[in-house]
Amino acid sequence: RPQSVWHTESTLPEVDLVVIPGGFSYGDYLRAGAIAARSPILKDLVAKADSGVSVLGVCNGFQILTETGLLPGALMRNAGLTFVCKEVMMETTNNATRFSSKFEKGQVWRCPVAHHDGNYFADENTLKSIEDNGQVVFRYANGTNPNGSINNIAGITNARGNVLGMMPHPENLIEPLNGGLDGRLLFESLTEIAA
């Protein structure tokens, strides 16, 4: 069953999945996710992730995961230096992960974005490593990259594959009343780990 954990706590409960949602932690002062990455609960989150627990970070959650070092690279200001809130197209480039198993490889789907600091960047060696290791799970497709992310990267995993960070918000497209079901496959993929 879902449990909420406050950032000032020091221990996570025994769970199959930890989700760090989007938002603007600490108003995105300093750098997006930088202050939240130093919250007391993050020490146990890193330990849980290192032990194999699944972790999903969406938008600000992705920023926090890069700031903690659980994911490589960094998220910078959008190329246009403006906040972007719109629908983009995503391509599933790796469906052999616990986060993407219900997608078809190469499947293109709709997903909303809402961020100011979603421009994914990694140095040349890191980029080659994540590309070679199949850690890029989702890319912006059909020319809809809203932020200038290198190689159209929208979502990556760590080398072990148990931590995923992504800028788009699949949780905002999981019901017909919200406009469609495109994002639901990510969550259906995650149900496999808790079965």
Secondary structure as the mmCIF struct_conf table of DSSP 4:
data_model
#
loop_
_struct_conf.conf_type_id
_struct_conf.id
_struct_conf.beg_label_comp_id
_struct_conf.beg_label_asym_id
_struct_conf.beg_label_seq_id
_struct_conf.end_label_comp_id
_struct_conf.end_label_asym_id
_struct_conf.end_label_seq_id
TURN_TY1_P TURN_TY1_P1 HIS A 7 THR A 8
BEND BEND1 SER A 10 SER A 10
BEND BEND2 GLU A 14 GLU A 14
BEND BEND3 ASP A 16 ASP A 16
STRN STRN1 LEU A 17 ILE A 20
BEND BEND4 GLY A 23 GLY A 23
HELX_RH_3T_P HELX_RH_3T_P1 SER A 25 ASP A 28
BEND BEND5 LEU A 30 ARG A 31
TURN_TY1_P TURN_TY1_P2 ALA A 32 ILE A 35
HELX_RH_3T_P HELX_RH_3T_P2 ALA A 36 ARG A 38
BEND BEND6 SER A 39 SER A 39
TURN_TY1_P TURN_TY1_P3 PRO A 40 PRO A 40
HELX_RH_AL_P HELX_RH_AL_P1 ILE A 41 ASP A 50
TURN_TY1_P TURN_TY1_P4 SER A 51 GLY A 52
STRN STRN2 SER A 54 VAL A 58
TURN_TY1_P TURN_TY1_P5 CYS A 59 CYS A 59
HELX_RH_AL_P HELX_RH_AL_P2 ASN A 60 THR A 68
TURN_TY1_P TURN_TY1_P6 GLY A 69 GLY A 69
BEND BEND7 LEU A 70 GLY A 73
STRN STRN3 ALA A 74 MET A 76
TURN_TY1_P TURN_TY1_P7 ALA A 79 GLY A 80
BEND BEND8 LEU A 81 THR A 82
STRN STRN4 VAL A 84 THR A 92
BEND BEND9 THR A 93 THR A 93
BEND BEND10 THR A 97 THR A 97
TURN_TY1_P TURN_TY1_P8 ARG A 98 LYS A 102
BEND BEND11 PHE A 103 PHE A 103
HELX_LH_PP_P HELX_LH_PP_P1 GLU A 104 GLU A 104
TURN_TY1_P TURN_TY1_P9 LYS A 105 GLY A 106
STRN STRN5 VAL A 108 HIS A 115
BEND BEND12 HIS A 116 ASP A 117
STRN STRN6 ASN A 119 PHE A 121
HELX_RH_AL_P HELX_RH_AL_P3 GLU A 124 ASP A 132
TURN_TY1_P TURN_TY1_P10 ASN A 133 GLY A 134
STRN STRN7 VAL A 136 TYR A 140
TURN_TY1_P TURN_TY1_P11 ASN A 142 GLY A 143
BEND BEND13 PRO A 146 ASN A 147
HELX_RH_3T_P HELX_RH_3T_P3 ILE A 150 ASN A 152
STRN STRN8 ILE A 153 THR A 157
TURN_TY1_P TURN_TY1_P12 ALA A 159 ARG A 160
BEND BEND14 GLY A 161 GLY A 161
STRN STRN9 VAL A 163 MET A 166
BEND BEND15 MET A 167 PRO A 168
HELX_RH_3T_P HELX_RH_3T_P4 PRO A 170 ASN A 172
BEND BEND16 LEU A 173 ILE A 174
STRN STRN10 GLU A 175 GLU A 175
HELX_RH_3T_P HELX_RH_3T_P5 PRO A 176 ASN A 178
TURN_TY1_P TURN_TY1_P13 GLY A 179 GLY A 179
STRN STRN11 GLY A 180 GLY A 180
BEND BEND17 LEU A 181 LEU A 181
TURN_TY1_P TURN_TY1_P14 ASP A 182 GLY A 183
HELX_RH_AL_P HELX_RH_AL_P4 ARG A 184 LEU A 190
TURN_TY1_P TURN_TY1_P15 THR A 191 ALA A 194
#
